[in-house]
Amino acid sequence: MFVNPVGEMEGNYMAFTNDTIMAAWRRAGGKCECERYSHSHGTRRCNKSLIWDYRGKDRFYGSWEAHHKTAVSVGGSDALSN
């Protein structure tokens, strides 16, 4: 699981527990963990500052959502490690 800016929902249902989301937030230090090549930061971690209260709020600076590294539909889990 990683935290990253809102806007790229892939149609996958997000079933993370609140505890898992909070653990990912703490691990990330309130920074985006996205490493997608298609984004402007290439393959290194984005590190954009995120705002906890803006989770799920699109179009705000610091907005974010939790995403699976591997979609559940292709074998991923809802664990913190994914």
PyMOL commands that set and color helices and strands:
alter all, ss='L'
color gray80, all
select helices_A, chain A and resi 18-28+52-54+72-74
alter helices_A, ss='H'
color red, helices_A
select strands_A, chain A and resi 2-4+65-67
alter strands_A, ss='S'
color yellow, strands_A
deselect
rebuild
show_as cartoon
